[in-house]
Amino acid sequence: MIPNALVAPGGKLKVINKSPVRPPWLRVRATGGDGYHRLRRLVARQRLHTVCASASCPNMGECWDQGTATFMILGNVCTRACRFCHVDSSRRPDPVDLDEPERLAEAASVMELRHVVITSVARDDLPDGGAGQFARCLTAVARRLPHVTLEVLVPDFGGQESAIQTVLNAAPAVFNHNLETVARLTPRVRAKARYQRSLDVLAMAKQLAGHVRTKSGLMLGLGEELNEVQQALRDLRARGVDIVTLGQYLQPTPAHAQLVRYVPPTEFDALRAYARSLGFTHVESGPLVRSSYHASAALR
């Protein structure tokens, strides 16, 4: 009998997509501690968005209970519709909120953060892709918390060098742009993105500011082959990327890109060893790893 198939009216076989059963190593405790609720109230009061909630991150309970979060600027509506992402999409997102940088800085101050991560939706509707707002937010946080370390997780800005330079001028310690998946799967998984353009963005950042640590990440479980993951890691390292994250793709809804398999922890361990052998200065590799998980550890 054909797996994942049903007999349709007329006696024809109809193949259906059925995700594998979630294994025990991907079970996380429920969100809801005191720290989580305190941060949720603060974020709501400041009219901010976090990628933790908007992207349904599995580590949200752990991180929010500890009083840490990754802030998502420029609204919570993306101009792209990547098939892996749970963030809403539209061609007409909200206007840029010029008060957002100060509200973000206030929230970071109240939380007494030492390492602040700032990311955003893709804003292809803006001439600079949102780079100016990144710079304003970085500057506002640095002014309020001069001893904080700053990390950005940016979209590709359409490959504009001027936009990348705008962000770097605001002095982040870490410049992150995710490759997300291997070259073969990029057209299917990442709307409007290009594998080579993402590599070019990371290379430009390193060329423009060699002292800044560059970072990227991959999701596994979308149907990639081991040799393709290894090639992606080599491609990143060849562009001078310092830090890499490897985590399990989790299908947000049945309408999103199909989950092919759950990658066991032993494979993540092997990929960690391989990435380290290539010369990455810091590697986070595991089923629950996300771009900003344990982000400050890479700076120790």
C-alpha positions as semicolon CSV with decimal commas, in nm:
position;residue;x (nm);y (nm);z (nm)
1;M;0,000;0,000;0,000
2;I;0,123;0,351;-0,081
3;P;0,207;0,550;0,240
4;N;0,001;0,862;0,312
5;A;-0,263;0,773;0,051
6;L;-0,642;0,749;0,054
7;V;-0,884;0,593;-0,191
8;A;-1,074;0,882;-0,353
9;P;-1,419;0,854;-0,515
10;G;-1,389;0,651;-0,837
11;G;-1,126;0,424;-0,691
12;K;-0,828;0,654;-0,757
13;L;-0,551;0,698;-0,506
14;K;-0,515;1,047;-0,363
15;V;-0,180;1,121;-0,199
16;I;-0,203;1,339;0,109
17;N;0,066;1,522;0,306
18;K;0,099;1,389;0,656
19;S;0,359;1,531;0,890
20;P;0,560;1,289;1,101
21;V;0,477;1,254;1,470
22;R;0,667;1,502;1,685
23;P;0,944;1,319;1,876
24;P;1,004;1,356;2,251
25;W;1,315;1,574;2,208
26;L;1,097;1,851;2,062
27;R;0,853;1,873;2,348
28;V;0,889;2,196;2,545
29;R;0,717;2,309;2,860
30;A;0,420;2,539;2,823
31;T;0,458;2,916;2,829
32;G;0,321;3,096;3,130
33;G;0,569;3,183;3,406
34;D;0,583;3,515;3,592
35;G;0,862;3,649;3,371
36;Y;0,668;3,566;3,058
37;H;0,354;3,749;3,172
38;R;0,554;4,052;3,290
39;L;0,728;4,081;2,954
40;R;0,405;4,027;2,763
41;R;0,243;4,319;2,948
42;L;0,547;4,539;2,887
43;V;0,560;4,463;2,514
44;A;0,187;4,532;2,480
45;R;0,216;4,858;2,674
46;Q;0,500;4,978;2,452
47;R;0,314;4,868;2,136
48;L;0,607;4,653;2,028
49;H;0,630;4,320;1,849
50;T;0,856;4,027;1,927
51;V;0,959;3,758;1,683
52;C;0,908;3,517;1,973
53;A;0,531;3,552;1,950
54;S;0,486;3,647;1,584
55;A;0,691;3,352;1,458
56;S;0,562;3,104;1,719
57;C;0,912;3,029;1,853
58;P;0,925;2,705;2,058
59;N;1,163;2,868;2,308
60;M;0,930;3,158;2,389
61;G;0,839;3,024;2,735
62;E;1,200;2,968;2,838
63;C;1,330;3,300;2,707
64;W;1,043;3,515;2,829
65;D;1,052;3,359;3,174
66;Q;1,415;3,471;3,188
67;G;1,324;3,825;3,079
68;T;1,484;3,816;2,733
69;A;1,331;3,864;2,387
70;T;1,408;3,947;2,027
71;F;1,232;4,265;1,918
72;M;1,072;4,279;1,574
73;I;1,055;4,628;1,431
74;L;0,869;4,777;1,133
75;G;0,541;4,611;1,227
76;N;0,432;4,250;1,218
77;V;0,321;4,233;0,853
78;C;0,579;4,120;0,596
79;T;0,586;4,211;0,227
80;R;0,702;3,859;0,145
81;A;0,522;3,530;0,201
82;C;0,795;3,276;0,270
83;R;0,645;2,930;0,299
84;F;0,822;2,851;0,628
85;C;0,722;3,164;0,818
86;H;0,419;3,223;1,042
87;V;0,431;3,605;1,020
88;D;0,139;3,765;0,832
89;S;0,210;3,903;0,487
90;S;0,068;4,185;0,276
91;R;0,181;4,418;0,001
92;R;0,063;4,713;0,211
93;P;0,213;4,693;0,562
94;D;0,177;4,970;0,818
95;P;0,372;5,296;0,779
96;V;0,706;5,325;0,955
97;D;0,655;5,425;1,320
98;L;0,922;5,684;1,402
99;D;0,843;5,661;1,776
100;E;0,924;5,289;1,779
101;P;1,300;5,325;1,851
102;E;1,242;5,513;2,178
103;R;0,972;5,269;2,293
104;L;1,203;4,978;2,217
105;A;1,486;5,140;2,410
106;E;1,255;5,203;2,705
107;A;1,146;4,838;2,708
108;A;1,507;4,719;2,694
109;S;1,593;4,950;2,982
110;V;1,304;4,832;3,199
111;M;1,403;4,471;3,130
112;E;1,767;4,554;3,218
113;L;1,891;4,366;2,913
114;R;2,259;4,312;2,844
115;H;2,222;4,183;2,489
116;V;1,949;4,315;2,260
117;V;1,851;4,146;1,934
118;I;1,658;4,349;1,677
119;T;1,500;4,192;1,371
120;S;1,225;4,289;1,129
121;V;0,981;4,174;0,869
122;A;1,087;4,224;0,508
123;R;0,984;4,572;0,390
124;D;1,028;4,568;0,013
125;D;0,789;4,864;0,001
126;L;1,056;5,092;0,149
127;P;1,340;5,233;-0,065
128;D;1,603;5,125;0,191
129;G;1,423;4,804;0,292
130;G;1,391;4,938;0,646
131;A;1,763;4,989;0,709
132;G;1,709;5,340;0,844
133;Q;1,471;5,215;1,111
134;F;1,725;4,951;1,216
135;A;1,983;5,226;1,257
136;R;1,745;5,445;1,457
137;C;1,658;5,156;1,690
138;L;2,022;5,060;1,743
139;T;2,112;5,420;1,820
140;A;1,823;5,464;2,063
141;V;1,909;5,148;2,259
142;A;2,280;5,231;2,270
143;R;2,204;5,580;2,398
144;R;1,978;5,444;2,675
145;L;2,196;5,141;2,759
146;P;2,556;5,227;2,665
147;H;2,696;4,898;2,795
148;V;2,454;4,673;2,607
149;T;2,570;4,457;2,315
150;L;2,355;4,482;2,004
151;E;2,268;4,223;1,741
152;V;2,062;4,263;1,425
153;L;1,889;3,995;1,221
154;V;1,816;4,168;0,892
155;P;1,631;4,086;0,569
156;D;1,834;4,096;0,249
157;F;1,745;4,463;0,170
158;G;1,730;4,358;-0,195
159;G;2,109;4,328;-0,184
160;Q;2,160;4,706;-0,149
161;E;2,509;4,782;-0,020
162;S;2,395;5,128;0,095
163;A;2,131;4,971;0,321
164;I;2,382;4,731;0,473
165;Q;2,619;5,022;0,535
166;T;2,340;5,219;0,705
167;V;2,288;4,938;0,956
168;L;2,661;4,889;1,014
169;N;2,708;5,262;1,077
170;A;2,492;5,216;1,390
171;A;2,755;4,976;1,528
172;P;2,590;4,641;1,598
173;A;2,823;4,381;1,750
174;V;2,663;4,105;1,541
175;F;2,519;4,128;1,189
176;N;2,291;3,833;1,119
177;H;2,116;3,738;0,797
178;N;1,974;3,390;0,768
179;L;2,035;3,166;0,468
180;E;1,740;2,961;0,600
181;T;1,779;2,659;0,370
182;V;1,999;2,500;0,105
183;A;2,036;2,631;-0,250
184;R;1,803;2,375;-0,410
185;L;1,513;2,448;-0,175
186;T;1,545;2,828;-0,165
187;P;1,309;2,904;-0,458
188;R;1,037;2,687;-0,305
189;V;1,075;2,796;0,058
190;R;1,183;3,163;0,051
191;A;0,959;3,404;-0,139
192;K;1,152;3,656;-0,354
193;A;1,481;3,551;-0,193
194;R;1,790;3,425;-0,368
195;Y;2,052;3,197;-0,221
196;Q;2,341;3,383;-0,382
197;R;2,204;3,723;-0,281
198;S;2,192;3,616;0,084
199;L;2,554;3,506;0,061
200;D;2,641;3,839;-0,101
201;V;2,474;4,032;0,183
202;L;2,686;3,850;0,440
203;A;3,002;3,897;0,235
204;M;2,934;4,270;0,195
205;A;2,880;4,312;0,569
206;K;3,215;4,150;0,643
207;Q;3,390;4,356;0,377
208;L;3,237;4,682;0,498
209;A;3,302;4,618;0,867
210;G;3,551;4,340;0,924
211;H;3,539;4,379;1,303
212;V;3,165;4,302;1,315
213;R;3,079;3,938;1,373
214;T;2,861;3,802;1,095
215;K;2,608;3,528;1,156
216;S;2,365;3,310;0,967
217;G;2,135;3,013;1,021
218;L;1,969;2,716;0,856
219;M;1,648;2,522;0,922
220;L;1,661;2,145;0,878
221;G;1,384;1,901;0,798
222;L;1,258;2,052;0,471
223;G;1,397;1,775;0,253
224;E;1,760;1,885;0,230
225;E;2,039;1,630;0,191
226;L;2,345;1,613;0,418
227;N;2,583;1,710;0,140
228;E;2,367;2,015;0,065
229;V;2,381;2,131;0,427
230;Q;2,756;2,084;0,432
231;Q;2,785;2,284;0,109
232;A;2,578;2,566;0,260
233;L;2,807;2,573;0,563
234;R;3,112;2,588;0,336
235;D;2,948;2,869;0,136
236;L;2,887;3,069;0,455
237;R;3,238;3,018;0,585
238;A;3,383;3,122;0,248
239;R;3,205;3,457;0,294
240;G;3,370;3,508;0,632
241;V;3,065;3,423;0,844
242;D;3,172;3,377;1,208
243;I;2,862;3,234;1,379
244;V;2,612;2,976;1,255
245;T;2,289;2,832;1,395
246;L;2,123;2,507;1,292
247;G;1,772;2,418;1,408
248;Q;1,468;2,207;1,329
249;Y;1,201;2,345;1,097
250;L;0,856;2,328;1,256
251;Q;0,561;2,359;1,018
252;P;0,340;2,641;1,153
253;T;0,018;2,534;0,974
254;P;-0,083;2,281;0,708
255;A;-0,067;2,564;0,452
256;H;0,307;2,616;0,508
257;A;0,600;2,427;0,357
258;Q;0,569;2,057;0,428
259;L;0,779;1,914;0,709
260;V;0,967;1,617;0,563
261;R;1,132;1,482;0,876
262;Y;1,247;1,551;1,228
263;V;1,625;1,555;1,243
264;P;1,755;1,360;1,545
265;P;1,990;1,527;1,797
266;T;2,277;1,301;1,688
267;E;2,271;1,456;1,340
268;F;2,272;1,805;1,487
269;D;2,574;1,703;1,697
270;A;2,756;1,577;1,387
271;L;2,680;1,899;1,198
272;R;2,805;2,103;1,493
273;A;3,136;1,920;1,476
274;Y;3,153;1,968;1,099
275;A;3,082;2,342;1,125
276;R;3,348;2,382;1,390
277;S;3,597;2,202;1,167
278;L;3,534;2,470;0,902
279;G;3,642;2,744;1,143
280;F;3,319;2,904;1,266
281;T;3,393;3,077;1,596
282;H;3,058;2,977;1,748
283;V;2,804;2,711;1,652
284;E;2,458;2,648;1,796
285;S;2,313;2,323;1,661
286;G;2,011;2,140;1,798
287;P;1,642;2,070;1,737
288;L;1,520;2,371;1,936
289;V;1,788;2,617;1,825
290;R;1,665;2,939;1,666
291;S;1,858;3,240;1,535
292;S;1,855;3,431;1,862
293;Y;1,865;3,138;2,103
294;H;2,156;3,188;2,347
295;A;2,260;3,478;2,123
296;S;2,487;3,646;2,377
297;A;2,691;3,326;2,423
298;A;2,865;3,390;2,091
299;L;3,019;3,710;2,232
300;R;3,177;3,556;2,540
